[in-house]
Amino acid sequence: MTRSIFRNMPMWFILVAIAVFVLLSVNFFYLNTAVNMIALTILNVANAIRLWKAERSMAIVLLIVGIACGLYLIKYLLN
């Protein structure tokens, strides 16, 4: 069953997802909101790149959400 789940995912996306999961797990003890926002923005953009050929409209929505999160992150860090 796990092979069928990971068969459609490229290796680079699995590595990015693992890195984001590790980053979020480590940040669980430090409770820094900016790190959470950066990690989730990275995962969101990586998912948009992965979906670009198959579901372009969903990828565009994910990129717009990623840009909105990035702008909110910049606003959060500058205050």
mmCIF file of the C-alpha atoms, coordinates in Angstrom:
data_MODEL
# 
_entry.id   MODEL 
# 
loop_
_atom_site.group_PDB 
_atom_site.id 
_atom_site.type_symbol 
_atom_site.label_atom_id 
_atom_site.label_alt_id 
_atom_site.label_comp_id 
_atom_site.label_asym_id 
_atom_site.label_entity_id 
_atom_site.label_seq_id 
_atom_site.pdbx_PDB_ins_code 
_atom_site.Cartn_x 
_atom_site.Cartn_y 
_atom_site.Cartn_z 
_atom_site.occupancy 
_atom_site.B_iso_or_equiv 
_atom_site.pdbx_formal_charge 
_atom_site.auth_seq_id 
_atom_site.auth_comp_id 
_atom_site.auth_asym_id 
_atom_site.auth_atom_id 
_atom_site.pdbx_PDB_model_num 
ATOM 1  C CA . MET A 1 1  ? 0.000  0.000  0.000   1.00 0.00 ? 1  MET A CA 1 
ATOM 2  C CA . THR A 1 2  ? 2.757  2.492  0.823   1.00 0.00 ? 2  THR A CA 1 
ATOM 3  C CA . ARG A 1 3  ? 4.420  1.819  -2.517  1.00 0.00 ? 3  ARG A CA 1 
ATOM 4  C CA . SER A 1 4  ? 1.252  2.822  -4.340  1.00 0.00 ? 4  SER A CA 1 
ATOM 5  C CA . ILE A 1 5  ? 1.074  6.065  -2.361  1.00 0.00 ? 5  ILE A CA 1 
ATOM 6  C CA . PHE A 1 6  ? 4.686  7.031  -3.039  1.00 0.00 ? 6  PHE A CA 1 
ATOM 7  C CA . ARG A 1 7  ? 4.746  5.795  -6.636  1.00 0.00 ? 7  ARG A CA 1 
ATOM 8  C CA . ASN A 1 8  ? 3.207  9.000  -8.008  1.00 0.00 ? 8  ASN A CA 1 
ATOM 9  C CA . MET A 1 9  ? 5.428  11.296 -5.931  1.00 0.00 ? 9  MET A CA 1 
ATOM 10 C CA . PRO A 1 10 ? 8.848  12.319 -7.203  1.00 0.00 ? 10 PRO A CA 1 
ATOM 11 C CA . MET A 1 11 ? 11.842 11.649 -4.978  1.00 0.00 ? 11 MET A CA 1 
ATOM 12 C CA . TRP A 1 12 ? 12.666 15.363 -4.606  1.00 0.00 ? 12 TRP A CA 1 
ATOM 13 C CA . PHE A 1 13 ? 9.175  16.043 -3.219  1.00 0.00 ? 13 PHE A CA 1 
ATOM 14 C CA . ILE A 1 14 ? 9.501  13.237 -0.669  1.00 0.00 ? 14 ILE A CA 1 
ATOM 15 C CA . LEU A 1 15 ? 12.865 14.655 0.442   1.00 0.00 ? 15 LEU A CA 1 
ATOM 16 C CA . VAL A 1 16 ? 11.406 18.171 0.750   1.00 0.00 ? 16 VAL A CA 1 
ATOM 17 C CA . ALA A 1 17 ? 8.459  16.813 2.738   1.00 0.00 ? 17 ALA A CA 1 
ATOM 18 C CA . ILE A 1 18 ? 10.801 14.929 5.090   1.00 0.00 ? 18 ILE A CA 1 
ATOM 19 C CA . ALA A 1 19 ? 12.945 18.051 5.571   1.00 0.00 ? 19 ALA A CA 1 
ATOM 20 C CA . VAL A 1 20 ? 9.861  20.160 6.342   1.00 0.00 ? 20 VAL A CA 1 
ATOM 21 C CA . PHE A 1 21 ? 8.594  17.519 8.776   1.00 0.00 ? 21 PHE A CA 1 
ATOM 22 C CA . VAL A 1 22 ? 11.956 17.493 10.578  1.00 0.00 ? 22 VAL A CA 1 
ATOM 23 C CA . LEU A 1 23 ? 11.970 21.299 10.665  1.00 0.00 ? 23 LEU A CA 1 
ATOM 24 C CA . LEU A 1 24 ? 8.465  21.392 12.132  1.00 0.00 ? 24 LEU A CA 1 
ATOM 25 C CA . SER A 1 25 ? 9.304  18.662 14.644  1.00 0.00 ? 25 SER A CA 1 
ATOM 26 C CA . VAL A 1 26 ? 12.407 20.497 15.880  1.00 0.00 ? 26 VAL A CA 1 
ATOM 27 C CA . ASN A 1 27 ? 10.501 23.769 15.951  1.00 0.00 ? 27 ASN A CA 1 
ATOM 28 C CA . PHE A 1 28 ? 7.853  22.137 18.133  1.00 0.00 ? 28 PHE A CA 1 
ATOM 29 C CA . PHE A 1 29 ? 10.217 22.652 21.078  1.00 0.00 ? 29 PHE A CA 1 
ATOM 30 C CA . TYR A 1 30 ? 11.277 26.225 20.177  1.00 0.00 ? 30 TYR A CA 1 
ATOM 31 C CA . LEU A 1 31 ? 7.837  27.565 19.188  1.00 0.00 ? 31 LEU A CA 1 
ATOM 32 C CA . ASN A 1 32 ? 9.004  30.059 16.568  1.00 0.00 ? 32 ASN A CA 1 
ATOM 33 C CA . THR A 1 33 ? 6.093  31.044 14.342  1.00 0.00 ? 33 THR A CA 1 
ATOM 34 C CA . ALA A 1 34 ? 8.316  32.330 11.544  1.00 0.00 ? 34 ALA A CA 1 
ATOM 35 C CA . VAL A 1 35 ? 9.983  28.937 11.106  1.00 0.00 ? 35 VAL A CA 1 
ATOM 36 C CA . ASN A 1 36 ? 6.584  27.240 10.871  1.00 0.00 ? 36 ASN A CA 1 
ATOM 37 C CA . MET A 1 37 ? 5.469  29.711 8.215   1.00 0.00 ? 37 MET A CA 1 
ATOM 38 C CA . ILE A 1 38 ? 8.674  29.250 6.209   1.00 0.00 ? 38 ILE A CA 1 
ATOM 39 C CA . ALA A 1 39 ? 8.392  25.449 6.359   1.00 0.00 ? 39 ALA A CA 1 
ATOM 40 C CA . LEU A 1 40 ? 4.767  25.389 5.290   1.00 0.00 ? 40 LEU A CA 1 
ATOM 41 C CA . THR A 1 41 ? 5.415  27.891 2.487   1.00 0.00 ? 41 THR A CA 1 
ATOM 42 C CA . ILE A 1 42 ? 8.244  25.688 1.183   1.00 0.00 ? 42 ILE A CA 1 
ATOM 43 C CA . LEU A 1 43 ? 5.985  22.631 1.254   1.00 0.00 ? 43 LEU A CA 1 
ATOM 44 C CA . ASN A 1 44 ? 3.170  24.549 -0.429  1.00 0.00 ? 44 ASN A CA 1 
ATOM 45 C CA . VAL A 1 45 ? 5.374  25.741 -3.308  1.00 0.00 ? 45 VAL A CA 1 
ATOM 46 C CA . ALA A 1 46 ? 6.917  22.276 -3.715  1.00 0.00 ? 46 ALA A CA 1 
ATOM 47 C CA . ASN A 1 47 ? 3.440  20.766 -3.944  1.00 0.00 ? 47 ASN A CA 1 
ATOM 48 C CA . ALA A 1 48 ? 2.465  23.364 -6.555  1.00 0.00 ? 48 ALA A CA 1 
ATOM 49 C CA . ILE A 1 49 ? 5.531  22.487 -8.644  1.00 0.00 ? 49 ILE A CA 1 
ATOM 50 C CA . ARG A 1 50 ? 4.703  18.792 -8.341  1.00 0.00 ? 50 ARG A CA 1 
ATOM 51 C CA . LEU A 1 51 ? 1.111  19.324 -9.502  1.00 0.00 ? 51 LEU A CA 1 
ATOM 52 C CA . TRP A 1 52 ? 1.889  21.780 -12.322 1.00 0.00 ? 52 TRP A CA 1 
ATOM 53 C CA . LYS A 1 53 ? 1.484  19.358 -15.271 1.00 0.00 ? 53 LYS A CA 1 
ATOM 54 C CA . ALA A 1 54 ? -1.423 17.300 -13.982 1.00 0.00 ? 54 ALA A CA 1 
ATOM 55 C CA . GLU A 1 55 ? -3.607 19.905 -12.252 1.00 0.00 ? 55 GLU A CA 1 
ATOM 56 C CA . ARG A 1 56 ? -2.542 23.367 -13.332 1.00 0.00 ? 56 ARG A CA 1 
ATOM 57 C CA . SER A 1 57 ? -5.459 25.248 -11.726 1.00 0.00 ? 57 SER A CA 1 
ATOM 58 C CA . MET A 1 58 ? -4.748 23.697 -8.325  1.00 0.00 ? 58 MET A CA 1 
ATOM 59 C CA . ALA A 1 59 ? -1.058 24.516 -8.717  1.00 0.00 ? 59 ALA A CA 1 
ATOM 60 C CA . ILE A 1 60 ? -1.880 28.160 -9.437  1.00 0.00 ? 60 ILE A CA 1 
ATOM 61 C CA . VAL A 1 61 ? -4.062 28.331 -6.329  1.00 0.00 ? 61 VAL A CA 1 
ATOM 62 C CA . LEU A 1 62 ? -1.270 26.811 -4.244  1.00 0.00 ? 62 LEU A CA 1 
ATOM 63 C CA . LEU A 1 63 ? 1.227  29.329 -5.614  1.00 0.00 ? 63 LEU A CA 1 
ATOM 64 C CA . ILE A 1 64 ? -1.124 32.209 -4.782  1.00 0.00 ? 64 ILE A CA 1 
ATOM 65 C CA . VAL A 1 65 ? -1.505 30.867 -1.242  1.00 0.00 ? 65 VAL A CA 1 
ATOM 66 C CA . GLY A 1 66 ? 2.282  30.487 -1.034  1.00 0.00 ? 66 GLY A CA 1 
ATOM 67 C CA . ILE A 1 67 ? 2.776  34.114 -2.105  1.00 0.00 ? 67 ILE A CA 1 
ATOM 68 C CA . ALA A 1 68 ? 0.191  35.273 0.429   1.00 0.00 ? 68 ALA A CA 1 
ATOM 69 C CA . CYS A 1 69 ? 1.953  33.307 3.180   1.00 0.00 ? 69 CYS A CA 1 
ATOM 70 C CA . GLY A 1 70 ? 5.305  34.739 2.095   1.00 0.00 ? 70 GLY A CA 1 
ATOM 71 C CA . LEU A 1 71 ? 3.961  38.296 2.229   1.00 0.00 ? 71 LEU A CA 1 
ATOM 72 C CA . TYR A 1 72 ? 2.458  37.654 5.656   1.00 0.00 ? 72 TYR A CA 1 
ATOM 73 C CA . LEU A 1 73 ? 5.810  36.242 6.772   1.00 0.00 ? 73 LEU A CA 1 
ATOM 74 C CA . ILE A 1 74 ? 7.626  39.376 5.606   1.00 0.00 ? 74 ILE A CA 1 
ATOM 75 C CA . LYS A 1 75 ? 5.078  41.539 7.434   1.00 0.00 ? 75 LYS A CA 1 
ATOM 76 C CA . TYR A 1 76 ? 5.487  39.392 10.561  1.00 0.00 ? 76 TYR A CA 1 
ATOM 77 C CA . LEU A 1 77 ? 9.282  39.562 10.482  1.00 0.00 ? 77 LEU A CA 1 
ATOM 78 C CA . LEU A 1 78 ? 9.408  43.328 9.917   1.00 0.00 ? 78 LEU A CA 1 
ATOM 79 C CA . ASN A 1 79 ? 7.210  44.107 12.941  1.00 0.00 ? 79 ASN A CA 1 
# 
